[in-house]
């Protein structure tokens, strides 16, 4: 029997993973923008303190995904 040790994950890695999963759920349409935004606020704040450049990159991706989802909702309402 082999023993496995738990990998130490950094706060940055956890925040990036959570944010990327949130962006994917917006793109797939499994969660609404408001649900994801309220859940990711904490992780964005943590990432902003740790790595501002990564924060800027992921926040831009989040904003684009959110705008595309809202644009899709507006098209569905008007059609």
Rosetta constraint file for C-alpha pairs under 8 A:
AtomPair CA 9 CA 13 HARMONIC 6.38 0.50
AtomPair CA 9 CA 14 HARMONIC 6.86 0.50
AtomPair CA 10 CA 14 HARMONIC 6.38 0.50
AtomPair CA 11 CA 15 HARMONIC 6.12 0.50
AtomPair CA 11 CA 46 HARMONIC 7.98 0.50
AtomPair CA 12 CA 16 HARMONIC 6.09 0.50
AtomPair CA 12 CA 46 HARMONIC 7.81 0.50
AtomPair CA 12 CA 47 HARMONIC 6.19 0.50
AtomPair CA 12 CA 50 HARMONIC 6.85 0.50
AtomPair CA 12 CA 51 HARMONIC 7.64 0.50
AtomPair CA 13 CA 17 HARMONIC 6.10 0.50
AtomPair CA 14 CA 18 HARMONIC 6.19 0.50
AtomPair CA 15 CA 19 HARMONIC 6.13 0.50
AtomPair CA 15 CA 43 HARMONIC 5.09 0.50
AtomPair CA 15 CA 44 HARMONIC 7.27 0.50
AtomPair CA 15 CA 46 HARMONIC 7.27 0.50
AtomPair CA 15 CA 47 HARMONIC 6.39 0.50
AtomPair CA 16 CA 20 HARMONIC 6.09 0.50
AtomPair CA 16 CA 43 HARMONIC 7.84 0.50
AtomPair CA 16 CA 47 HARMONIC 7.60 0.50
AtomPair CA 16 CA 58 HARMONIC 8.00 0.50
AtomPair CA 17 CA 21 HARMONIC 6.19 0.50
AtomPair CA 18 CA 22 HARMONIC 6.20 0.50
AtomPair CA 18 CA 40 HARMONIC 7.46 0.50
AtomPair CA 18 CA 43 HARMONIC 7.39 0.50
AtomPair CA 19 CA 23 HARMONIC 6.24 0.50
AtomPair CA 19 CA 40 HARMONIC 6.33 0.50
AtomPair CA 19 CA 43 HARMONIC 7.02 0.50
AtomPair CA 19 CA 44 HARMONIC 7.57 0.50
AtomPair CA 19 CA 58 HARMONIC 7.43 0.50
AtomPair CA 20 CA 24 HARMONIC 6.22 0.50
AtomPair CA 20 CA 58 HARMONIC 7.71 0.50
AtomPair CA 21 CA 25 HARMONIC 6.21 0.50
AtomPair CA 22 CA 26 HARMONIC 6.37 0.50
AtomPair CA 22 CA 36 HARMONIC 5.93 0.50
AtomPair CA 22 CA 40 HARMONIC 7.30 0.50
AtomPair CA 23 CA 27 HARMONIC 6.33 0.50
AtomPair CA 23 CA 61 HARMONIC 7.48 0.50
AtomPair CA 23 CA 62 HARMONIC 5.72 0.50
AtomPair CA 23 CA 65 HARMONIC 6.54 0.50
AtomPair CA 24 CA 28 HARMONIC 6.12 0.50
AtomPair CA 25 CA 29 HARMONIC 5.90 0.50
AtomPair CA 25 CA 30 HARMONIC 5.35 0.50
AtomPair CA 25 CA 31 HARMONIC 5.75 0.50
AtomPair CA 26 CA 30 HARMONIC 6.51 0.50
AtomPair CA 26 CA 31 HARMONIC 5.80 0.50
AtomPair CA 26 CA 32 HARMONIC 6.39 0.50
AtomPair CA 26 CA 33 HARMONIC 6.33 0.50
AtomPair CA 26 CA 36 HARMONIC 7.47 0.50
AtomPair CA 26 CA 65 HARMONIC 6.52 0.50
AtomPair CA 26 CA 66 HARMONIC 6.79 0.50
AtomPair CA 26 CA 69 HARMONIC 6.88 0.50
AtomPair CA 27 CA 65 HARMONIC 6.06 0.50
AtomPair CA 27 CA 66 HARMONIC 7.98 0.50
AtomPair CA 27 CA 69 HARMONIC 6.83 0.50
AtomPair CA 29 CA 69 HARMONIC 7.60 0.50
AtomPair CA 31 CA 35 HARMONIC 6.51 0.50
AtomPair CA 31 CA 36 HARMONIC 6.73 0.50
AtomPair CA 32 CA 36 HARMONIC 6.43 0.50
AtomPair CA 33 CA 37 HARMONIC 5.94 0.50
AtomPair CA 33 CA 66 HARMONIC 6.13 0.50
AtomPair CA 33 CA 69 HARMONIC 7.65 0.50
AtomPair CA 34 CA 38 HARMONIC 6.22 0.50
AtomPair CA 35 CA 39 HARMONIC 6.43 0.50
AtomPair CA 36 CA 40 HARMONIC 6.01 0.50
AtomPair CA 37 CA 41 HARMONIC 6.08 0.50
AtomPair CA 40 CA 44 HARMONIC 6.10 0.50
AtomPair CA 41 CA 45 HARMONIC 6.25 0.50
AtomPair CA 42 CA 46 HARMONIC 6.33 0.50
AtomPair CA 43 CA 47 HARMONIC 6.08 0.50
AtomPair CA 44 CA 48 HARMONIC 6.02 0.50
AtomPair CA 44 CA 55 HARMONIC 6.74 0.50
AtomPair CA 44 CA 59 HARMONIC 7.75 0.50
AtomPair CA 45 CA 49 HARMONIC 6.62 0.50
AtomPair CA 46 CA 50 HARMONIC 6.41 0.50
AtomPair CA 47 CA 51 HARMONIC 5.58 0.50
AtomPair CA 47 CA 52 HARMONIC 6.81 0.50
AtomPair CA 47 CA 54 HARMONIC 7.46 0.50
AtomPair CA 47 CA 55 HARMONIC 5.73 0.50
AtomPair CA 48 CA 52 HARMONIC 4.74 0.50
AtomPair CA 48 CA 54 HARMONIC 7.88 0.50
AtomPair CA 48 CA 55 HARMONIC 5.30 0.50
AtomPair CA 48 CA 56 HARMONIC 8.00 0.50
AtomPair CA 51 CA 55 HARMONIC 6.27 0.50
AtomPair CA 52 CA 56 HARMONIC 6.20 0.50
AtomPair CA 53 CA 57 HARMONIC 6.35 0.50
AtomPair CA 54 CA 58 HARMONIC 6.12 0.50
AtomPair CA 55 CA 59 HARMONIC 5.80 0.50
AtomPair CA 56 CA 60 HARMONIC 6.12 0.50
AtomPair CA 57 CA 61 HARMONIC 6.46 0.50
AtomPair CA 58 CA 62 HARMONIC 6.06 0.50
AtomPair CA 59 CA 63 HARMONIC 6.10 0.50
AtomPair CA 60 CA 64 HARMONIC 6.21 0.50
AtomPair CA 61 CA 65 HARMONIC 6.16 0.50
AtomPair CA 62 CA 66 HARMONIC 6.07 0.50
AtomPair CA 63 CA 67 HARMONIC 6.10 0.50
AtomPair CA 64 CA 68 HARMONIC 6.17 0.50
AtomPair CA 65 CA 69 HARMONIC 6.20 0.50
AtomPair CA 66 CA 70 HARMONIC 6.20 0.50
AtomPair CA 67 CA 71 HARMONIC 6.02 0.50
AtomPair CA 68 CA 72 HARMONIC 6.17 0.50
AtomPair CA 69 CA 73 HARMONIC 6.31 0.50
AtomPair CA 70 CA 74 HARMONIC 6.25 0.50
AtomPair CA 71 CA 75 HARMONIC 6.32 0.50
AtomPair CA 72 CA 76 HARMONIC 6.32 0.50
AtomPair CA 73 CA 77 HARMONIC 6.30 0.50
AtomPair CA 74 CA 78 HARMONIC 6.31 0.50
AtomPair CA 75 CA 79 HARMONIC 6.07 0.50
